């Protein structure tokens, strides 16, 4: 009888308890009761912690999010994707071009080439271009070549003509052909002007001779005028020394910066005065200006003297000091920048706390504090968002429509610059043949992933560029879903099913491990679908999830994996050197799948040198086609970016008037974040 009575009363008591909790559990609408400071704090959540809070060293999105608040670049994009001034107030792009004088050559009319005769003929053609004859020069360089002792190279540079151009002209030397003749470049005896020590290393250096002493040399120049009266968070004044130091730190091989390729084309960085800096490039490099969007680091805190002092303070051993570099500095966990927020603290795998920089040179943030909380579980994130513990939530695809209909929230949805893929480690013999990678992609029904995992909130991808840029070639068709065709393709490569139903070749089963990071429900679902799809054609795939920090540090950075599921958040620049060029496949670099294709390498370099928009677009389409054919990744989909905010969060202008938050052309919701403020009550509209 007691049991029966309990079973009757228990649900009633539970219902009463839940009902009364409605009156005392704080809701988002009432979150400021007893805590009025809550509206001065913006709290965001992420599934993974940051890795390193240094803009020249990080290679993960979470770290990039934080460094974007703490540090500032010389420029960035405005809401219409046009360049705008930040730490630089303005800039100019010009060019100095050089031509070597080859006295063994003749002009097309048979006249012997001399510096003066060349100058006379050029001056007659280029009336408004300053042209100078440079005397012979001698330079000595020490080359560091893998598997070789240092090699000393002495360049005996003959007379040259210097052209001062008002703008970068990639076609300038083509204009000289009628004057110099079509074969001028072929007949210049460069090797006679280069001494190599030791001499027996001459053949080792020969492939570099054309670069060491170019006959025609483009030197694009960017002149930045820097903003005065700007201070780092510790009160130290920002100037040109910090810009030059940032470049030098990136190029220091000890620091292992993943951004080296963006700055390697620089020839020299010259400080004109404390607030003017000249960047001279050694060749054409069209992404040059965009590279300076990266945050500038403080020279006074990270120079050799500062690092030596840190080693002394930490009482490091002699062996530890020998390998100590910027990556080992405590600065990376206690950053000091110029940005709108100052660093306060970092509790690993829990939160990062930033506070408003009241001395920020531009719009001082309306929010007093910013918190970046680590919440690996998506369900927990949603519950905390709806309770008001965090201020933004990225709804899962199946939730997107529900939030769009909920009038209590602001819902944003756009096709961003993100895509998801399965990447294969090309260093592994199993994945070295593109036909194997093609077969793996053909076995997966991507359309079903979009329909059932994304609930239609995504579109197919066929290549490396964002779909909403001009660089993406929409004429390229995705791999067909064809499991039988995939199996036939593998059979042509010698893979046949054994008695247990697994593909086997030379006594080895087609088996590998597929990994991804924990906390991402889509990637976890894709992992299961891919595993089952491959099993159907006889491929044995083992799967494993790792926490973000472990996943990044132990597998991605080291290249120690078979296959993985990840995503890229891309920019608007067509330069893909860091992700796809074969030289970028080392430790902590972004071509972690080890993709190598000489044709792709050549195109990637040409795209970086091309300043003509239409030609650049043709090249990106060619690169897209090569990658779609090689299938270094199984390109899956570009998700629609969904973000939800409470309607209380508004954008406040200088007059104090509140307006709705609107995304930029690129879909960036946070562009005007410094102007965001949470109102105490819901706005009327």
N, C-alpha and C positions, 0 to 999 in steps of 0.2 A: 504493500500500500504506500509506504514511504517513497519507494522508487518511482511508483506511478505518479505520485504527487510532485516529486522533484522534476520529472520529465515534463509535467504540465506547466509548472511554475518557472522553470529555468529559462525558456524562450521569452516569457513575459518580462522577467527581471532583466534579461539581457537587452531587450528592446527599450525598456525604461532607461537603462544605463546609457545606451547609445543616444537616446533622445535628449537626455539631460546634458550629455557631453557636448551637444550642439551649442549650448549656451555658455560653456566655459572654455572649449578648445578655441584658441585664437585662429581666426580666418584671415585671409589676405586683406580683406576690407577693414579688419579691426586690428591689424598687426601693430599699429603704432600706439595702441592703448598700453600705457605703462612703459612704453619704450619709444618715445618721440624721436630718438636719434636714428631709428630704423630707416626713416625716409632719406637720410643723408648718406646711406650706404648702398652701394650696388653690389650684389652678390651673384656671381656666375658659377656654374658648375661644369666640370669636365670629367670624362671617364678616366683620363690619364694625367699624371703629374708632369710638370716641366722637367727638362733634363739639365739645361745649363743656361743661365740668364746672362748671356753675352751675345750681342747681335752678330759678331763675326765668327762665332764658334757653333752656335746651335744649328741643328738640322731637323728639328721636330716642330710640329704646329703649336703645341702647348707652350714651348719656350718662346716661339715667335710671337705668340699672343701677348705674353708678359713683356718682352723686350720692346714691343711696339708701344707700350704705355710708358716705359721707363726711359727709353732712348729716342733720339730724333735723328733723322737724316737731313741731308742738304736740301732735298726736295722730295715730293711725292706726287701722286695723282689727285686731282680734284674730283668732284662728284661726276664730272663729264669725261673722266679719264684723260684730261689734259694735265701736263706738268704744271706744278705750282711751287712757289718758293717756300722753303722752310728755314733751315739754318743758313741757307744761301739766299740772299735777297734777289739776286739775278745772276745770269750766266750768259756767256757768248761761246759759240763754237766756230773756230776758224781752222785753218790748216797751213802747215808748212810742208812743202813738197821738195824733194831733192832728186837730181839726176847726176850720176857719175859721168865725168868727162873721160871718154876713151880715146886717147890720142892715136891709137892704132886704127881707128875707124875713119870712114869717109861719109860725108853727106851724100844724098842721092845724086847730086850733080857732080860728084867726084872730088869735091873740095875736102881737104884733110880737116878732121875735127880738132878744134882747139877750144879752150874755154872761152876766149874772147869772141871767136867767130860764132860759137853757139849762143853766147849772150846777145850778140848783135841780131842774130836771126830770131831769137825768142822775143826780144824786146820789140821788134818790128811787128810781131803778131799779137803779143799780149801787152797792149799799150798801157793799160791801167794796173798791171800787176807788178809790184816791186820784185826785181830779179837781182840776185847778188852772186858774185863769183866767190866761192870759199876756197882758201888755200889748202894745200895738202895737209893732212893730219895723221897722227899716229895714236892708236889706242891699244891697250893691252887688257885682255880679259882672261879670267880663269874659268874654265868650263868644268862643271861637275856632270860626268856622264856615268850612268849605271855600269857597274862591273869594271870600272876603270879608275886609275889614279887621276887626280886633277890634271887637266891639260891647259897649258898656257898658250893663248892665241894672240898674236900681234897683228893688228890690222894697219896696213899702210894705205890709207884712204887718199886717192888722188883728188884733184880739183873737182869740185861739184858746183852745180848751179842750184841756188836756193830760191824757191818761189813762195811768196807770202800771199796766200789766198784768203779772201774774205769769208769763205765758207768751205766746208768739206766738199770736195768734188772727186768722187770715186772714178770718174771717167777722164780725169785731167790728162793722164799720160797718153790716152788715145789721141788727144789733140796734138801731141808732139810727133806722131808717126810721120806726117808729111814732111816734117823738118828733119828728123833723124833717120828715117827709113824704117821699113818693117823689120829688118834683121838686126837692128842696133843692139838689142838685148842679148841676142844669141852669140855675138862676137866679142863680148867683154871678158878679158882674161882675169876673172876674179881670183882664181887660185894663185896667180903670180903675186898678188898683193896681200897674201895671208901667210904668215909664218906660224908653224906649229912646233911646240916643244913639250915633250920629246918628239923628234921628227918621225919616229916610227908610228906615231898616233895620227899621222896626217889623213889616212884613209878613214879613221874613226870620225874625224871632224868634217870630212868632205861633204856629207849630206847636209850639214848645217851652214856651209859656206855662203850659199845664196841668201840666207837669213842674216848671217853675220855682216855681210857687205852687200846690201840690196842695190841694184842698179837704179831702180826707180823706187823711191821711198815716200809713202804717205805718212805724215805725222799730224793726225787730227789733234786739236788743242781745245780743251775746255777751260775757260777762265771763270772762276767762281768769285763773286764778291760776297763775303760772309756777313752775317747779321751781328752787329755790335750790341753790347749790353746784355748778352745771354750768359747764364751761369749754370754750371753743374749743380747738382743737388747739395754738394758739400760747400758751395759758395765760390768755387774756383771758376775764374773767367774762361769761357770758351774762345778759342782762336784757331788760326790756321795750323798751329803746331799739332792740335788734336786731329785734324783732318789728315795731315801727313802721317802721323803716328798710326792712325787707323789703317791706312794703306800698308804701311810697313809691317804692322802686326799680322795682317792678312797674308802677306807674302812670306812671312817668316815660317819656314818649313817645320819648325819645332812646334808651332801652334796648331798644325793640322786643320786649318780653316777650310770648310767646304766651299767657301766663296773665292778661292784662289783664282779659278778660271775667269771670273768676272774682272779681275784686276791684273792678271798676268800681261795683258796687252799694253799696260802702261810702261812708258819708257822712263819718264822722270816725273816727280812731283816737286814743284818749285814754289816756295813761299815768297811771294812778291812783297808783301807786308803783312802785319798781323791779321788783317781781314781780307786779304786777297791771295788766292792760290791758283796756280796754273798747273793743269794736268796735261802732259804731253804723251800721246800714244805712239807706239812704234809701228803701227799699221792700222788699216781701216778696222773699225770695231763699232758697228751700229748700235749695240746695246749699251754703249759706254755711259751715257747720261743716266740710264735707269739704275745702274749699279750704285749710284750715289744716294739712292733712297735708303740704303742700309744705315742703321744707327751708328753714330760717331761715339767712340769710346774715349775716356779721359786719359790723356798722355801721362799726367802727373801721378796717376794711381797705378799705372800698369807698365811704366817704362822699366828699364833695367835696374835703375836705382831702387824703385819701389819693390820690384820682385826680389831683389837681393835683400832688402830690409825684411820682407815677409819671410824669406827663408831663414834669416837670422832669428826673427821672433819665434818661429816655429821650431827652431833648433834642429833643422834637417841635417841628416848625415851627408857625408861627401858624395856618396853614390846617389842619394836622393836629389841633391843639388844639381848634379850633372845632367839629370833628365828633367829637371823642373822647368815647366813652361807656363804660358798663360792659362792653359787648360787646367793646371793644377792650382791656380790661384783661388783664394777664398772670395775674391771679387765676384766670381761666377755664381755665388750663392748670396752675395750681399752687393748687388750692383748699384752703381751710382751713375746716373745719366743726366739728360737735359729735358726729358719728356714731361708730360703733364702730371705724371704721378711719380712719387718717390717710394722706393722700396722700404718696407717695415720689417717683415719677417717671412720666413719660409719654413713650414713644418712639413717635412716630406710625407707625401701621400695623404696629406690632410688639407692644407690650404697655403695660399700665398696672399699676403696682405700688403696692399699698396695704399698710400695716402696722398691726398691732393698736394701738388706742388704750387703753393700760393705765389711763388715767384716765377711761374711759367711765363714765357715771353708772349704767348698768344692767348687764346681764350682759356682762362683758368676754369677747370672743371667745376660744374655745379655740385657734383657728388663730393663729399668729404673723404670717403673711403671706398676702396674697391677690394673685394675679396674674390679669390679664385679657389673654389673648393673642389676637392677631388672626391667624386661620388661615382664609383665604377658601375653601379647598377642603375640602368635606365628607369626602372620602376621607382626606385628610391628618389631619383631626381624629380620625377613627375610629382610624387607625393609631397616632396619638400617645396616644389614650385607652387602647388595648389594651396599649401599651408602658409606660403609667404616667406619661407626660409631662404629661397633663392629667387632671383628676379627674372630669370629667363629660362626657357625650356625649349629644347629642340625636339619636337614631337616625332614619334615614330611614324612611318608612312600610314599605318592604319589609324593613327590618331589625328592626322592632319585635317581631315574634313570636319571632324567633331570640333576641333578648336576654331576652325574658320567660322563655324556657325555660332560659337559661344560669344555673346556680346560683351562678356566681361573682360575679354582679352583683345590685344592687337595681334593679328596673325599675318606673317609675311611669308611669301612663297615665290621663289624665282629659280631659274636655271643658272647656277653659279659656275665657277671655274673649277669644279671638283669632278673627279671621276674615280671609279673603283675598278680594280683589276686583280688578276692572279698573276704574280710574277714568278718566273722560273730561273733558277740559278744556272747560267750558261757555263759556269765552270765545271758543272757536273756532266760527265759523259752522257748521262741519260737524256739531258735536255739540249745537247749541242746541235742536234739536227732540227732545222725549222719545221720539217714535216712531222716530227713528234709533237712539237708545240701546236702545230695546226690541228693535229688529230685530237689533242687534249681539248682545244677550244671547240671543235666540232661536236664533241660528246656532251657539251653543256647547253641546255636550253635557256638562253639568256632572257628570252621574251617571257618565259614562265617566272623567272626570278623577278622581273620588273612587275609582272601582274600580281604575283602571290606574296612576294616578300616586300615589295615597295608599294603595293596597292596602286600601281599605275603612276606613282610619283617618281618617274625617272624615264630616261631615254637611252637607246643603245649608243655605244661608243665604238668607233673603229680605229682610233688612233690617239696620238699623244696631245693634241691641242684641244682646248675647250671648244665645245660646239658653237658657242655664241661669239666666236671670234672669226675674223676673216681668214685665219690660218688653217682652219679645219676644212678638209675636202669632203663635202657632202656627197660627192659622186661615188665614193668608195663604199662598196656594199659590205656588211658585216659577214663574218663566217656563218655558213648555214648550219642549222642544227641537223646533224646527219651522223648518228652513232654508227650506223652500218658503214658509211663511207669512212669514218674515222678508223674503224677496225680494219677495213680493207687497206687503208693507207699504212697502218702499222704492220700489217702482214707483208706488204712489199718491202718493209725494212727488216724482216726476219722475225717479227714477234708473232708467235702462234700460241693458242690456248693449250695448256697442259691438261692432264686428267682432272685436276682440281678446278679448272675453269679460269686459271690465271694466265695472262700472257707471259710467255717465257722465250728467252733468246740466249743461246750459248750457255744453258744451264742456270741462267739468272732470271728471277721473276721481275716483272715490271712493277717495282715497288718504290715508293718514296713517301716523305713526310710533308704534310701541308700544315702550316702554322699561321696564326694571326693573334692579334691582341685581344685580351679579355675585355668584356664590357660593351662591345659593339655587336648588337643583336643581328644586324644585317650580315656582317662578316661571318658571324657564327653560323647563321642559316646558310649562307653561300658555301661555307666549308662543308656542311652536311650534304647539300645538294651536289656539289662537285664530287665529293667522295662516292655518293651513290651512283652518280652518272658514270664515273670512271669504272666503278665496280661492274657495271652492266656490260662493259666491253672488255673486262678482264684485267683491269689495272687495280693494283692493291695500294690504296692510299691511306696512310695513317694520319690522324689529325691531333693537334694539340693547341691549347690556348695558353698565353702567357700574359702576365701583367705588363703594362705598357713599357715601363722602364727596363725590365728584363728583356722583353721582346726587342726593344731598340738596341740596347747595349750589347747583349750576348749574341744576337742573331743578325739583325739588319746591318749594324755598323761593321761587324766582322765578316759579313758575307757567308756565315756558317749556317746555311739552310738549304733545303731542296726547293721548296716552293712556298710562297706566302700570299696572303690576301692583304692588300693595303689600298690606300687611295692617295691621289695627289691633289693638292690645292694649288692651282696654277695661277700665273699672272697674265697680263695682256701682252707681254713681249714675246716675240716668236723664237727667242733664243732658248734652245733646249740643251745647250752644251753640258751643263752640270749633270743632267739626268741621263743623257744618251751617248755622249762621246766616250769612246773606249778608254781615254786617258783618265776618266773620272770614276774608275771602278775600284779604287783603293779603299783603305780603312776609313770609315766614317764619311765616305763620299756618296753621292746620290745615285750613281749608276751601280747600285749594290747588286743588281742581277748579273753584272759582268757582260753586258751586251757589247759585241764588237762587230762592226761592219764597215769596211773601208769606204764604201760608197756613202753610207750614212754619215761617217766622220767628215768626209769631204763636203757634203751638203751643209752639215751643221756649221762648219767653219765659214762657208760661203754666205750663209744666212747672216752670220755675225758681221760680215764685211759689206753687206749690201745696204745701201741707203735709199734705193729706189723702191717704193712701196709695192708697185705692181710686180716687179721682178722678184722681190722678197716673197710675195704671196705665191708665185709659181714654184719657188724653191720649197716653201713649207708644204705645199701639196705633194711635191715629189718625195719629200721626207716622210710625210704621212703615208704615202703609198708603199714605200720601202718597209716601214715598220708594220703596216697592216699585212704585208706579205711575210715578213720574218716572224711575226707573232712572238716577240720577246716577252710580252704579256699576253694573256687572254684579256683583251679590253672588254669590260662588262657594260657598265652604264654610267651615266651622269645623273646623280639624284637631284631632284628638286630640293632646294634648300628651304626648309621650313623652320621658322623661329616664332616663338610666342612671347609676348610681353603683356604685363598688366596695362590696362588703359590709363592708369594713373601716371605712367611714365610718359612724359611729353618732352618736346624740344622747346627751350626757352630762348627767345632772342634778346638782343641788347636792351630792348624796352621792357623786358619782363613779360612779354606776351607769349602764351603757350600755343604751340602748333603741333600737329601730328608728325610723328616720325615717318620719314619716307626714305626708302632705299635709294642708293645711287644707281647710276647706269650699269654698274657691274654687279648690282645686287647687294652691295655692302650696306648693312643696316647701321653699323657702328661708326660711320664716317663722321657724324656730328655728335659723337658720344660726349664730348666735353660740354655740350649744351643741354644734355639730358638732365631732367630733374623729376623726382617723384612728387606728385601733388598729394596733399592730404586727403583730398576727396576726388571722386570721379568727375572728369570734365562733363559739361552738359552735352557736348556733341561727341 
